Amino acid sequence: MSRRGGLVLLAVGAVLTASFGVAACQARPAGDFESPAGTSPVSAAPAEPSVPIQDGKLPTATAADDSPTRLAVPALKLNATVDAVGIDAKTGDFAVPPSVDQVGWYRFGPGFSAAAGSIVVAGHVDSAAEGKGAFFRLGELEAGDEVMLTGPGGKTRVFEVVARERYRKTAIPLRKFFARDGDPRLTLITCGGPFDPKTRHYRDNVVVTAAPVS
Amino acid sequence: MRVSQLRRAATVGAAALIAFGAAGAFLTGPASAKANARVSVVHGIPGQPVDVYVNGKKTLPDFQPGKVAGPLSLPAGEYDIALTKPGDPIADALLTVDNAEVPGGANISLVAHLSADGKPVLTPFVNDTAKLGAGKTRLVVRHTAAAPAVDVRAGGKPVFEDLTNPKEAKADLDAGTVSADVVLAGSDTRVLGPADLDLKEGTATIVYAVGSAEDKTLDIVSQTITGLHSAPGGVPSGTGGLADRGLSLPWYGVGIAGILLAMLGFARLATGRR
């Protein structure tokens, strides 16, 4: 009797421990990866020609529109509208579009046809009001996954994921991700990591970097 | 006795202060002296193209009014600058400035312009290249015209008041377009503008009022300094908590209970065998 009881306890205990293990494995976020190609800043100094001379005209002419309009990620079955956004005047933060099915392009940085620097698109992972966001599964992208950006006139640029990183918001190197020089790249940003239900904020940012496919 | 002790302490303290001060000066001195200055040249004298000589070397041939040249990268030091009519020898210069101080690491605009009473002069301005907050732009206005004091207005409201030659005024604003004009100080008498200024984010736009009110040659020359942008403060992009795939407390309870039960089972088995 006591032997059978022992076996039962052992079996139940093993099942519980195993299910804890499975849950723990599933809960573990996907690790960061980064392929070294395509993220080094360009530092080639051009030969000094004669002194450059500009016309001292007032800066009135606004450059042609270079806003991306759509972002598609086939691996996530994602196809979202891209809004041109700037800075939240109250906080100084990136003004991510409040609607969770839209993503925001940082209009002060490099645009759709940029030959250098980081084109930044940020989107909600989720929101308390609207549920899952366009970038809910951003952290599942793998190296080589394709990202398509559509620009003015329906032109499309294809990028390939080269890095996925997760940083605490207090330690994220935003200067690097918002750089306007260096190799051209597409940087996708959302939230991730542990959620604090009191402040209603995530602790981390998830950043995916994609390089243009030549 | 007491007094002499106090005095001694004070002397030691003073000596220490001097020593620290000297060390500080020594440490910070060479670093700032090493960096080159970035120097732009602005031509704000209407109707007179010039050759610009720096230390006797023709650096900008046939430099036209209204143009901005540079930036040149110059080591810190003193420079002799001369402006001549195109092709004229340096001895017949229209304007010379000897031993102009160029401090290391600074960003400077050398402006050839008219003084308030209409004489050609060369004025150096140090440009504020401090980083701007994300979304911001910097507007600098310099009065370098033979004209009385002016107010600069944006959208009809004075933003810089009572600006005189050769002074500047500046402000950091939200990036975007502003409609600006220049009026005689304290009046509605417009002397320049209105013009729509496209003030780009992360950029300093420097606007020079040049020319002469008397000769009706008042005009604007502008210079921009880019690359002063900063990254946003953060990217807040989730408020739902659905993406928190961390383990909640109950799961840890399940794990601990499992381990305890298994241990108990082992214990039973072991005692049962005995």
Interface residues (C-beta under 8 A of the other chain):
Chain A: S2 R3 G5 G6 L7 V8 L9 L10 A11 V12 G13 A14 V15 L16 T17 A18 S19 F20 G21 A23 A24 Q26 A27 P29 V51 P52 I53 Q54 D55 G56 K57 L58 P59 T60 A61 T62 G86 I87 A89 T91 G92 D93 F94 V96 Y106 F108 A122 G123 H124 V125 D126 S127 A128 A129 E130 G131 K132 G133 F135 F136 G139 K169 I172 L174 R175 F177 F178 R180 I189 T190 C191 G192 G193 P194 F195 P197 R200 H201 Y202 N205
Chain B: V42 H43 T59 L60 F63 G66 K67 V68 A69 G70 L72 G133 A134 G135 D174 A175 T177 A195 D196 L197 D198 L199 K200 E201 G202 T205 V207 Y208 I220 V221 S222 Q223 T224 G227 H229 S230 A231 P232 G233 G234 V235 P236 S237 G238 T239 G240 G241 L242 A243 D244 R245 G246 L247 W251 Y252 V254 G255 A257 G258 I259 L260 L261 A262 M263 L264 G265 F266 A267 R268 L269 T271 G272 R273
